[in-house]
């Protein structure tokens, strides 16, 4: 088995190494892999199965019989079985699993069943069948069964106490979205600012970032993918929940409300036009799926019960789509003007309003990485006061009680920003019991007045730019 991952699998070093360790263990393993669509699970798992000599199957919305037909053919191709390749089909999951067990014997073997919720929906008995094989037939044999799915809530439900596979998984991998430094692998040759703009526009999913052509400008890529009527991302956000829900109207309304500026519970309920009780379950579902994030000030003693929570869209693409693409779609403007004209005249003049919050989040990503900081963060968050008049973009705390307070600016940083940062940092440090304060500024455009430059030169504040944040 190769010790390095294929070059077309960007980043994901930790996930690949974890799978390598699992594949090399002598005991059986039941691995759950979770993550949003377009996050790169299938891309990595298919290549890992290939590199280990295993078998990868991606389920679809088909009947149990059709799933067995396709999987039988794959088994035939993998083991060069003429009958299976010619169309002979396993009559049941038990027959298929028995056959696989005989073929692999005591040799380590990776079997990936991707989009497993589709399989269990077509064959409700399958989790119980797998339970029986796991508890009896596979005992002591190095079979590596990987169950993967984009329907995150359904995958998590497999581990609930009343489910057949409860307590049996040996490992779980959660594929998260890329941060802006990871996304840079898709954008060789781009400037740091262009990388930020591309990330804010195309989002944090590898499947979306792969749409970028690094030989074309951000504007050209965005025009082709988002503002051309045949572009691949023109309506992706409009249908992203359709595969998981039969009726997602409320869920889509919540996403639109948050993306266009309603971040509080009261604002969302008012915008959607339904009571809080009616919205609680769909909002929690969106959180569980990794589409919405609930954020509270880092100083809150009981975050789960805090009434000061704000809700944000986790993917910059979804926010950008609702702010910039959806209005043009509703107005019927796509196709009436050239995509490049729409970008230049409609989108670009107000783009900074979207870029500012995205830049703040990318700066928090930088702090979470912990590089080039005077402390190793144990907690990273943000802060705002009870009235919403005062806030800090980044607050990080280490195990020794040292605090980093930072402000993020798309434009220039001024003397007034330094004064405000000192005051706010002192307030937060007192609430968190921090004894040492470090100040920092992030400037996307590397712009500052003389007072800030002097403070940085004197060591009174740290200074970071877009190049630092994007990993240049």
PyMOL commands that set and color helices and strands:
alter all, ss='L'
color gray80, all
select helices_A, chain A and resi 13-24+41-51+64-79+82-86+93-104+116-122+126-137+152-157+180-186+192-202+206-209+218-226+236-239+249-259+265-272+276-288+303-305+316-331+339-369+415-432+450-457+466-469
alter helices_A, ss='H'
color red, helices_A
select strands_A, chain A and resi 29-34+55-58+109-114+143-149+171-174+292-295+310-313+379-384+391-397+402-409+436-443+462-465
alter strands_A, ss='S'
color yellow, strands_A
deselect
rebuild
show_as cartoon
